[in-house]
């Protein structure tokens, strides 16, 4: 009986150990430097995972939206400011490590989640927002919905969702996006593969950049192939997540600076106006946060530590 009880006890312990969730492995430094802590913030739309370090005025970095996108996009830039600012680098809902809800989210929902995130994590201070691509458009939307939302917007190559798929797939393939099954097929075969991500990144390089894309392709393709990673991209393909490059710009009260890459940018930059300043980044492409990080660090230091300049009028 004693032997039987011992065996039963050992079996119970084994089952408990097996049922216990394994600890989540820490991120390698290429995704988030080790001095940054990984945190989770719940919003009414979903949970947001972010990386944070430093003390001082909050500085929030927001990534673009594409297959496998994550805060890794700014990982060569944001560590340089942890000594002077409270730096936060979140993953948008549906991307990176953040929650991937299987329900429709509009641009207004993403903007609302960003507003709630900043209210909860910025210690009551208005952050400076540095954002790229579609992420920049969503930040602009948030600043329009909530005028008190941020102190400044620094938007790198803001982009809308219209014609987003053109850079990824030929016209006959894009026609399949009209159906849910077609969108899944496009994501699996034309958007999430390492080869597709490598081609897309290569077309966004800065002039003369010598960045080895192997690291970026590895990170982005890994995120792109995780469970549920395609849901947010399929919302873009279906038209549910629609946004212009700078939605409701006239309602934004904070000063806005546009960083416009000088090569491979596509589209037309907005005209400078009252409250908006346009800076050309000669030689930089849309991949500049990774392959021209030093240039962006130097430019951001000027933006943060010199008086705000706005266009005349």
Residue frames relative to the residue before (quaternion, step in Angstrom):
aa qw qx qy qz dx dy dz
X 1.0000 0.0000 0.0000 0.0000 0.00 0.00 0.00
X 0.6430 0.5234 -0.3200 0.4584 3.55 1.03 -0.85
X 0.6500 0.5085 -0.3134 0.4698 3.56 1.00 -0.85
X 0.6482 0.5175 -0.3216 0.4567 3.58 0.97 -0.80
X 0.6486 0.5121 -0.3200 0.4633 3.58 0.98 -0.83
X 0.6400 0.5277 -0.3267 0.4529 3.57 1.02 -0.79
X 0.6595 0.5044 -0.3053 0.4664 3.55 0.95 -0.88
X 0.6452 0.5177 -0.3217 0.4606 3.57 1.00 -0.85
X 0.6515 0.5147 -0.3136 0.4608 3.57 0.98 -0.85
X 0.6463 0.5158 -0.3199 0.4625 3.58 0.98 -0.82
X 0.6407 0.5257 -0.3242 0.4561 3.56 1.03 -0.79
X 0.6437 0.5205 -0.3226 0.4590 3.59 1.00 -0.84
X 0.6499 0.5131 -0.3139 0.4645 3.58 0.94 -0.88
X 0.6495 0.5216 -0.3165 0.4538 3.57 0.97 -0.89
X 0.6576 0.5051 -0.3144 0.4622 3.57 0.95 -0.84
X 0.6428 0.5213 -0.3275 0.4558 3.57 0.99 -0.79
X 0.6585 0.5044 -0.3094 0.4650 3.57 0.95 -0.86
X 0.6603 0.5081 -0.3097 0.4582 3.55 1.02 -0.79
X 0.6881 0.4853 -0.2784 0.4620 3.57 1.05 -0.80
X 0.5682 0.6065 -0.3947 0.3918 3.58 1.16 -0.50
X 0.4643 -0.6869 0.4677 0.3064 3.63 -0.80 0.91
X 0.4801 -0.6632 0.4946 0.2915 3.52 -1.02 0.83
X 0.5302 -0.6208 0.4536 0.3574 3.60 -1.01 0.68
X 0.4908 -0.6638 0.4802 0.2966 3.55 -1.00 0.84
X 0.4361 -0.7061 0.4773 0.2889 3.61 -0.68 0.98
X 0.5133 -0.6419 0.4693 0.3229 3.55 -1.07 0.73
X 0.5458 -0.6285 0.4477 0.3266 3.52 -1.14 0.68
X 0.4872 -0.6307 0.4985 0.3411 3.59 -1.03 0.63
X 0.6432 -0.5694 0.3537 0.3701 3.55 -1.16 0.61
X 0.5790 0.5866 -0.4023 0.3986 3.61 1.11 -0.41
X 0.6816 0.4487 -0.2921 0.4987 3.61 1.16 -0.46
X 0.7823 -0.0843 0.0741 0.6127 3.58 0.91 -0.87
X 0.4674 -0.6885 0.4663 0.2999 3.63 -0.63 1.03
X 0.6044 -0.6269 0.3631 0.3315 3.55 -1.02 0.85
X 0.6139 0.5517 -0.3668 0.4292 3.63 1.13 -0.40
X 0.6251 0.5210 -0.3403 0.4712 3.58 1.26 -0.17
X 0.3393 -0.7325 0.5589 0.1894 3.54 -0.98 0.93
X 0.3612 -0.7052 0.5690 0.2202 3.54 -1.15 0.70
X 0.0058 0.8071 -0.5877 0.0560 3.57 -0.76 1.07
X 0.2595 -0.7356 0.6034 0.1657 3.56 -1.34 0.34
X 0.0560 -0.7894 0.6112 0.0096 3.57 -0.93 0.95
X 0.2910 -0.7619 0.5557 0.1616 3.56 -0.79 1.02
X 0.0711 -0.7553 0.6499 0.0454 3.54 -1.09 0.82
X 0.6646 -0.5005 0.3525 0.4284 3.58 -1.23 0.16
X 0.6698 0.4871 -0.3011 0.4727 3.61 1.20 -0.36
X 0.7386 -0.2920 0.2127 0.5692 3.59 1.04 -0.71
X 0.6065 -0.5487 0.4234 0.3897 3.55 -1.33 0.00
X 0.1856 -0.7631 0.6128 0.0875 3.54 -1.12 0.83
X 0.2235 -0.7402 0.6210 0.1287 3.54 -0.93 0.96
X 0.0454 0.8070 -0.5861 0.0564 3.56 -0.90 0.88
X 0.3314 -0.7050 0.5924 0.2054 3.53 -1.37 0.33
X 0.0393 -0.8280 0.5561 -0.0591 3.57 -0.82 1.01
X 0.1499 0.7570 -0.6289 0.0945 3.53 -1.19 0.69
X 0.7394 0.4406 -0.3055 0.4073 3.55 -1.28 0.43
X 0.2810 -0.7239 0.6058 0.1734 3.51 -1.41 0.20
X 0.5588 0.5975 -0.4531 0.3540 3.55 -1.20 0.53
X 0.7730 -0.2878 0.2418 0.5110 3.54 -1.22 -0.46
X 0.4772 -0.7024 0.4430 0.2875 3.62 -0.87 0.88
X 0.0775 -0.7612 0.6439 -0.0028 3.52 -1.11 0.89
X 0.0867 -0.8349 0.5432 -0.0182 3.58 -0.37 1.28
X 0.1671 -0.7830 0.5958 0.0642 3.58 -0.85 1.05
X 0.0894 -0.8115 0.5774 -0.0057 3.57 -0.76 1.11
X 0.3463 -0.7739 0.5020 0.1708 3.55 -0.80 1.04
X 0.6101 -0.5287 0.4557 0.3750 3.52 -1.40 0.24
X 0.3946 -0.6929 0.5445 0.2604 3.58 -1.29 0.17
X 0.3159 0.6937 -0.5923 0.2612 3.55 -0.68 1.20
X 0.7086 -0.4510 0.2857 0.4613 3.66 -1.14 0.24
X 0.8326 0.1608 -0.1526 0.5076 3.56 -0.74 1.10
X 0.3703 0.7638 -0.4720 0.2379 3.60 1.26 0.01
X 0.0974 0.7742 -0.6177 0.0977 3.55 -1.15 0.73
X 0.6911 -0.4696 0.3503 0.4233 3.56 -1.31 0.13
X 0.4189 0.7029 -0.4565 0.3494 3.58 1.29 -0.13
X 0.5447 0.6452 -0.3963 0.3606 3.61 1.08 -0.64
X 0.7699 0.3211 -0.1666 0.5257 3.61 1.03 -0.79
X 0.3909 0.7761 -0.4409 0.2249 3.60 1.25 0.08
X 0.6426 0.4935 -0.3341 0.4815 3.62 1.21 -0.28
X 0.6933 0.4726 -0.2527 0.4818 3.58 1.29 -0.31
X 0.7487 0.4779 -0.2759 0.3673 3.59 0.53 -1.15
X 0.5861 0.5797 -0.4165 0.3834 3.72 0.96 -0.45
X 0.5999 0.5976 -0.3596 0.3920 3.61 1.12 -0.55
X 0.7331 0.4344 -0.2290 0.4706 3.61 1.19 -0.37
X 0.4394 0.7158 -0.4492 0.3047 3.59 1.27 0.07
X 0.6143 0.5614 -0.3552 0.4258 3.61 1.17 -0.41
X 0.7816 0.3198 -0.1582 0.5116 3.60 1.16 -0.51
X 0.7831 0.2504 -0.1138 0.5577 3.60 1.22 -0.41
X 0.4400 -0.5832 0.5800 0.3605 3.50 -1.37 0.12
X 0.1284 -0.8313 0.5405 0.0188 3.55 -0.23 1.31
X 0.0301 -0.7867 0.6163 -0.0175 3.56 -0.88 1.02
X 0.0431 -0.7927 0.6080 -0.0142 3.56 -0.90 0.98
X 0.0425 -0.8361 0.5469 0.0005 3.62 0.02 1.25
X 0.3754 -0.6382 0.6085 0.2854 3.50 -1.39 0.27
X 0.4825 -0.6502 0.4970 0.3121 3.58 -0.89 0.89
X 0.6113 -0.5340 0.4305 0.3948 3.58 -1.19 0.53
X 0.7780 0.2899 -0.2450 0.5006 3.56 -0.85 1.02
X 0.7426 0.3506 -0.1939 0.5366 3.58 1.28 -0.15
X 0.8093 0.2562 -0.1871 0.4943 3.54 -1.28 0.35
X 0.7735 -0.3006 0.2522 0.4977 3.54 -0.82 -1.05
X 0.4865 0.6767 -0.4406 0.3336 3.60 1.20 -0.11
X 0.6760 -0.4981 0.3585 0.4079 3.54 -1.31 0.36
X 0.2310 -0.7765 0.5768 0.1046 3.55 -1.11 0.74
X 0.0781 -0.8372 0.5402 0.0335 3.59 0.29 1.19
X 0.3413 -0.7309 0.5571 0.1971 3.53 -1.05 0.82
X 0.5359 0.5634 -0.4496 0.4396 3.55 0.57 1.20
X 0.5950 -0.6088 0.3809 0.3609 3.58 -1.08 0.63
X 0.0438 -0.7685 0.6383 0.0098 3.54 -0.99 0.92
X 0.2706 -0.7614 0.5704 0.1475 3.56 -0.89 0.95
X 0.7004 -0.4276 0.3382 0.4608 3.55 -1.30 0.09
X 0.6321 0.5445 -0.3340 0.4386 3.59 1.02 -0.77
X 0.6342 0.5252 -0.3299 0.4616 3.59 1.10 -0.68
X 0.6440 0.5034 -0.3213 0.4782 3.57 0.97 -0.81
X 0.6453 0.5179 -0.3191 0.4621 3.57 0.97 -0.84
X 0.6515 0.5094 -0.3146 0.4659 3.58 0.98 -0.83
X 0.6495 0.5104 -0.3242 0.4611 3.59 0.95 -0.82
X 0.6303 0.5221 -0.3351 0.4667 3.60 1.04 -0.71
X 0.6395 0.5222 -0.3212 0.4639 3.57 0.96 -0.85
X 0.6744 0.4815 -0.2970 0.4744 3.60 0.87 -0.90
X 0.6221 0.5469 -0.3384 0.4466 3.57 1.01 -0.80
X 0.7001 0.4718 -0.2779 0.4582 3.59 0.82 -0.98
X 0.6229 0.5340 -0.3425 0.4578 3.59 1.02 -0.72
X 0.7149 0.4633 -0.2531 0.4586 3.58 1.00 -0.82
X 0.7997 0.3526 -0.1471 0.4632 3.61 1.00 -0.71
X 0.6809 0.5232 -0.2914 0.4215 3.62 1.17 -0.33
X 0.5020 -0.7119 0.4021 0.2819 3.58 1.19 0.38
X 0.6924 -0.4904 0.2789 0.4498 3.57 1.06 0.69
X 0.5930 0.5530 -0.3686 0.4546 3.60 1.28 0.06
X 0.4588 -0.6579 0.5189 0.2956 3.56 -1.17 0.58
X 0.3208 -0.7914 0.4877 0.1817 3.60 -0.58 1.07
X 0.3934 -0.5969 0.6212 0.3210 3.47 -1.42 0.18
X 0.2074 -0.7927 0.5668 0.0859 3.56 -0.78 1.07
X 0.0647 -0.7491 0.6588 0.0248 3.54 -0.96 0.99
X 0.1039 0.8259 -0.5353 0.1434 3.58 -0.45 1.18
X 0.2141 -0.7894 0.5670 0.0973 3.55 -1.19 0.57
X 0.8575 0.1975 -0.1210 0.4593 3.53 -1.33 0.46
X 0.8116 -0.1277 0.1456 0.5512 3.55 -0.91 -0.96
X 0.5724 0.5831 -0.3735 0.4391 3.59 1.14 -0.55
X 0.6248 0.5224 -0.3280 0.4786 3.58 1.12 -0.69
X 0.6326 0.5251 -0.3284 0.4650 3.58 1.02 -0.77
X 0.6670 0.4933 -0.3025 0.4693 3.59 0.96 -0.82
X 0.6179 0.5253 -0.3415 0.4750 3.59 1.10 -0.66
X 0.6300 0.5216 -0.3237 0.4756 3.58 1.04 -0.77
X 0.6265 0.5314 -0.3209 0.4713 3.57 1.03 -0.81
X 0.6583 0.5100 -0.3079 0.4602 3.60 0.94 -0.87
X 0.6611 0.5055 -0.3067 0.4620 3.58 1.00 -0.83
X 0.6423 0.4991 -0.3213 0.4848 3.59 1.16 -0.55
X 0.6688 0.4971 -0.2994 0.4646 3.60 0.99 -0.81
X 0.7950 0.1527 -0.0431 0.5855 3.57 1.06 -0.79
X 0.2698 -0.8180 0.4829 0.1579 3.62 0.07 1.25
X 0.6864 0.4704 -0.2883 0.4738 3.61 1.13 -0.56
X 0.3785 0.8082 -0.4105 0.1874 3.53 1.36 -0.14
X 0.8405 -0.0123 0.0707 0.5371 3.61 0.69 -0.99
X 0.5449 -0.6158 0.4654 0.3275 3.55 -1.30 0.35
X 0.7936 -0.0575 0.0765 0.6009 3.57 1.04 -0.79
X 0.2191 -0.7242 0.6324 0.1661 3.53 -1.34 0.40
X 0.0326 -0.7466 0.6644 0.0087 3.55 -0.95 0.98
X 0.0535 -0.8493 0.5224 -0.0540 3.54 -0.18 1.35
X 0.1880 -0.7883 0.5807 0.0773 3.55 -0.66 1.16
X 0.8423 -0.1576 0.0627 0.5116 3.56 -0.61 1.22
X 0.0074 -0.8226 0.5683 -0.0152 3.64 0.58 1.06
X 0.0511 -0.8142 0.5775 -0.0324 3.56 -0.94 0.93
X 0.3596 -0.7132 0.5601 0.2199 3.54 -1.22 0.56
X 0.5973 -0.5890 0.4173 0.3495 3.54 -1.33 0.04
X 0.4956 0.6546 -0.4421 0.3612 3.62 1.20 -0.24
X 0.8507 0.0744 -0.0988 0.5110 3.57 -0.98 0.96
X 0.2721 0.7957 -0.5018 0.2027 3.58 1.20 0.42
X 0.6770 0.5200 -0.2951 0.4291 3.57 0.98 -0.85
X 0.5048 0.6897 -0.4209 0.3038 3.62 1.15 -0.47
X 0.6856 0.4969 -0.2853 0.4491 3.58 1.05 -0.76
X 0.7085 0.4794 -0.2511 0.4530 3.57 1.24 -0.29
X 0.8318 0.1062 0.0070 0.5448 3.59 0.91 -0.84
X 0.5370 -0.6208 0.4584 0.3408 3.61 -1.11 0.61
X 0.7159 -0.4952 0.2954 0.3937 3.54 -1.24 0.55
X 0.6635 0.4971 -0.3487 0.4370 3.70 0.77 -0.81
X 0.6536 0.5064 -0.3149 0.4661 3.57 1.06 -0.73
X 0.6353 0.5620 -0.3338 0.4112 3.58 0.96 -0.84
X 0.5684 0.6081 -0.3830 0.4006 3.59 1.14 -0.51
X 0.6094 0.5790 -0.3519 0.4118 3.59 1.13 -0.57
X 0.5422 0.6492 -0.3947 0.3589 3.60 1.21 -0.33
X 0.5056 0.6595 -0.4217 0.3627 3.60 1.24 -0.11
X 0.7583 0.3134 -0.1900 0.5391 3.60 1.13 -0.46
X 0.6138 -0.5645 0.4049 0.3750 3.56 -1.19 0.56
X 0.6591 0.4961 -0.3111 0.4720 3.57 0.94 -0.84
X 0.6410 0.5295 -0.3210 0.4535 3.56 1.04 -0.77
X 0.6436 0.5152 -0.3245 0.4637 3.57 1.01 -0.78
X 0.6348 0.5115 -0.3330 0.4738 3.59 1.00 -0.71
X 0.6502 0.5171 -0.3132 0.4603 3.56 1.00 -0.84
X 0.6433 0.5114 -0.3212 0.4705 3.58 0.97 -0.83
X 0.6571 0.5115 -0.3240 0.4489 3.57 0.91 -0.87
X 0.6993 0.4865 -0.2808 0.4421 3.57 0.86 -0.94
X 0.7970 0.3521 -0.1577 0.4648 3.59 0.95 -0.85
X 0.8043 0.2916 -0.1329 0.5004 3.61 1.08 -0.61
X 0.7609 0.3974 -0.2075 0.4692 3.60 1.15 -0.39
X 0.8018 0.3673 -0.1683 0.4402 3.59 0.77 -0.96
X 0.5311 0.6394 -0.4228 0.3611 3.62 1.17 -0.14
X 0.6061 -0.5632 0.4046 0.3896 3.62 -1.09 0.56
X 0.6366 0.5344 -0.3367 0.4425 3.60 1.00 -0.77
X 0.6651 0.4988 -0.3062 0.4638 3.60 0.95 -0.87
X 0.6610 0.4970 -0.3082 0.4702 3.59 0.94 -0.85
X 0.6349 0.5277 -0.3297 0.4580 3.59 1.01 -0.79
X 0.6513 0.5052 -0.3237 0.4646 3.62 0.95 -0.83
X 0.6700 0.5074 -0.3049 0.4479 3.56 0.91 -0.91
X 0.6683 0.4885 -0.2997 0.4743 3.59 0.92 -0.86
X 0.6393 0.5394 -0.3301 0.4376 3.57 0.96 -0.84
X 0.6739 0.4946 -0.2914 0.4652 3.60 1.08 -0.68
X 0.6991 0.4440 -0.2629 0.4949 3.58 1.27 -0.15
X 0.3565 0.7616 -0.4751 0.2593 3.59 1.25 0.21
X 0.4749 -0.6204 0.5373 0.3176 3.52 -1.27 0.45
X 0.6376 -0.5379 0.3870 0.3928 3.55 -1.22 0.50
X 0.8517 0.1219 -0.1136 0.4969 3.55 -0.84 1.04
X 0.4085 0.7244 -0.4746 0.2883 3.60 1.21 0.12
X 0.2140 -0.7922 0.5635 0.0951 3.56 -0.97 0.89
X 0.2844 0.7877 -0.5024 0.2151 3.57 1.21 0.43
X 0.3550 -0.6951 0.5858 0.2180 3.55 -0.97 0.92
X 0.3220 -0.7989 0.4809 0.1639 3.56 -0.46 1.21
X 0.4319 0.7318 -0.4606 0.2564 3.61 1.18 -0.22
X 0.6569 0.5131 -0.3177 0.4519 3.59 0.93 -0.85
X 0.6832 0.4875 -0.2905 0.4596 3.57 0.84 -1.00
X 0.6478 0.5114 -0.3227 0.4633 3.59 0.93 -0.85
X 0.6432 0.5289 -0.3230 0.4496 3.58 0.97 -0.84
X 0.6799 0.4848 -0.2947 0.4646 3.60 0.89 -0.94
X 0.7197 0.4602 -0.2680 0.4454 3.57 0.72 -1.07
X 0.6753 0.4805 -0.3166 0.4614 3.61 0.88 -0.82
X 0.6000 0.5534 -0.3601 0.4518 3.59 1.11 -0.60
X 0.6768 0.4637 -0.2887 0.4935 3.59 0.90 -0.89
X 0.6612 0.5439 -0.3147 0.4099 3.59 0.94 -0.89
X 0.7390 0.4174 -0.2287 0.4767 3.60 1.09 -0.64
X 0.4713 0.6599 -0.4590 0.3629 3.59 1.21 0.18
X 0.6707 -0.5232 0.3469 0.3951 3.54 -1.24 0.54
X 0.8406 0.1921 -0.1618 0.4799 3.56 -0.91 0.96
X 0.4537 0.7186 -0.4412 0.2882 3.59 1.25 -0.08
X 0.6630 0.5400 -0.3121 0.4140 3.59 1.11 -0.55
X 0.5016 0.6956 -0.4227 0.2930 3.60 1.19 -0.40
X 0.6903 0.4796 -0.2962 0.4535 3.60 0.82 -0.96
X 0.6481 0.5077 -0.3200 0.4689 3.59 1.00 -0.79
X 0.6572 0.5080 -0.3213 0.4547 3.57 0.98 -0.76
X 0.5794 0.5501 -0.3834 0.4633 3.61 1.17 -0.40
X 0.6225 0.5106 -0.3422 0.4844 3.58 1.09 -0.65
X 0.6645 0.5119 -0.3035 0.4520 3.58 0.92 -0.91
X 0.6980 0.4759 -0.2766 0.4580 3.59 1.00 -0.76
X 0.5081 -0.6575 0.4171 0.3683 3.58 1.22 -0.33
X 0.4697 0.6815 -0.4503 0.3350 3.60 1.21 0.02
X 0.7247 0.3143 -0.2087 0.5766 3.56 1.11 -0.67
X 0.1133 0.8069 -0.5614 0.1447 3.55 0.05 1.33
X 0.1813 0.7683 -0.6040 0.1102 3.54 -0.98 0.83
X 0.4245 -0.6445 0.5673 0.2875 3.53 -1.22 0.58
X 0.6886 -0.4807 0.3304 0.4309 3.57 -1.25 0.21
X 0.7962 0.0336 -0.0081 0.6041 3.60 1.05 -0.74
X 0.0851 -0.8526 0.5138 0.0424 3.59 0.45 1.18
X 0.8659 0.0670 -0.0654 0.4914 3.54 -1.14 0.81
X 0.1328 0.8379 -0.5188 0.1056 3.57 1.06 0.74
X 0.6394 0.5570 -0.3290 0.4155 3.59 1.01 -0.74
X 0.6836 0.4726 -0.2823 0.4792 3.59 1.23 -0.39
X 0.5316 0.6269 -0.4065 0.3988 3.59 1.29 -0.03
X 0.2702 -0.7978 0.5233 0.1294 3.58 -0.65 1.12
X 0.6322 0.5531 -0.3387 0.4239 3.61 1.09 -0.59
X 0.5721 -0.5621 0.4519 0.3906 3.63 -1.15 0.46
X 0.1614 -0.7943 0.5837 0.0488 3.56 -0.99 0.88
X 0.0713 -0.7621 0.6425 0.0351 3.54 -0.96 0.94
X 0.1847 -0.7680 0.6055 0.0966 3.55 -0.92 0.96
X 0.1572 -0.7328 0.6548 0.0980 3.55 -0.93 0.97
X 0.0535 -0.8240 0.5640 -0.0059 3.56 -0.50 1.16
X 0.3905 -0.7393 0.4927 0.2412 3.62 -0.59 1.10
X 0.4678 -0.7241 0.4468 0.2394 3.53 -0.99 0.87
X 0.7881 0.2133 -0.1423 0.5596 3.62 1.18 -0.23
X 0.8459 0.1610 -0.1519 0.4852 3.55 -1.24 0.69
X 0.3567 0.7810 -0.4684 0.2084 3.60 1.16 0.37
X 0.2034 -0.7799 0.5636 0.1811 3.58 0.80 -0.95
X 0.7838 0.2614 -0.2160 0.5203 3.56 -1.02 0.76
X 0.4578 -0.6639 0.5214 0.2788 3.53 -1.36 -0.05
X 0.4396 -0.6864 0.5001 0.2924 3.61 -0.91 0.81
X 0.5449 -0.6026 0.4515 0.3690 3.59 -1.13 0.49
X 0.5217 -0.6216 0.4813 0.3312 3.55 -1.20 0.51
X 0.5235 -0.6214 0.4793 0.3319 3.56 -1.07 0.76
X 0.0460 0.7871 -0.6106 0.0740 3.55 -1.05 0.80
X 0.7325 -0.3698 0.2972 0.4882 3.55 -1.26 -0.14
X 0.8210 0.1875 -0.1627 0.5141 3.56 -0.77 1.04
X 0.7381 0.3255 -0.2090 0.5528 3.61 1.24 -0.09
X 0.0583 -0.7927 0.6068 0.0029 3.54 -0.89 0.98
X 0.2239 -0.7806 0.5754 0.0975 3.55 -0.96 0.92
X 0.0498 -0.7826 0.6205 -0.0046 3.56 -0.83 1.08
X 0.2984 -0.7436 0.5746 0.1669 3.56 -0.82 1.03
X 0.2140 -0.7537 0.6094 0.1216 3.56 -1.01 0.84
X 0.2201 -0.8141 0.5263 0.1091 3.55 0.13 1.30
X 0.8262 0.2226 -0.1848 0.4835 3.54 -0.94 0.94
X 0.6250 0.5359 -0.3386 0.4556 3.58 1.25 -0.21
X 0.2190 -0.7453 0.6145 0.1378 3.53 -1.17 0.67
X 0.7302 -0.4257 0.2896 0.4491 3.61 -1.24 0.00
X 0.6415 0.5136 -0.3247 0.4681 3.59 1.25 -0.28
X 0.3043 0.8187 -0.4538 0.1764 3.60 1.29 0.10
X 0.6100 0.5491 -0.3972 0.4106 3.71 0.90 -0.61
X 0.7193 0.3870 -0.2493 0.5203 3.59 1.20 -0.40
X 0.8184 0.2837 -0.1493 0.4769 3.60 0.75 -0.94
X 0.7376 0.2404 -0.2159 0.5930 3.60 1.29 0.09
X 0.1078 0.8517 -0.5054 0.0865 3.55 1.08 0.79
X 0.6465 0.5310 -0.3341 0.4341 3.61 0.91 -0.85
X 0.6395 0.5215 -0.3264 0.4610 3.58 1.02 -0.77
X 0.6847 0.4752 -0.2919 0.4693 3.58 0.94 -0.85
X 0.5989 0.5475 -0.3618 0.4590 3.60 1.09 -0.66
X 0.6716 0.4964 -0.2979 0.4623 3.58 0.89 -0.94
X 0.6701 0.4909 -0.3018 0.4679 3.57 0.95 -0.84
X 0.6626 0.4989 -0.3122 0.4632 3.59 0.96 -0.77
X 0.6000 0.5498 -0.3615 0.4550 3.59 1.06 -0.62
X 0.6285 0.5139 -0.3262 0.4843 3.57 1.06 -0.75
X 0.6589 0.5225 -0.3086 0.4446 3.57 0.94 -0.92
X 0.7398 0.4477 -0.2379 0.4424 3.57 0.90 -0.92
X 0.8000 0.3333 -0.1466 0.4770 3.56 0.96 -0.81
X 0.6514 0.4049 -0.3423 0.5427 3.58 1.25 0.33
X 0.6437 -0.5341 0.3593 0.4138 3.62 -1.11 0.51
X 0.5591 -0.6036 0.4558 0.3394 3.55 -1.13 0.72
X 0.1410 -0.7756 0.6112 0.0710 3.55 -0.93 0.94
X 0.0663 -0.7821 0.6190 0.0272 3.56 -1.02 0.83
X 0.6153 -0.5579 0.4043 0.3831 3.54 -1.23 0.43
X 0.5659 -0.5956 0.4477 0.3530 3.55 -1.15 0.63
X 0.7369 0.4094 -0.3004 0.4463 3.55 -1.14 0.65
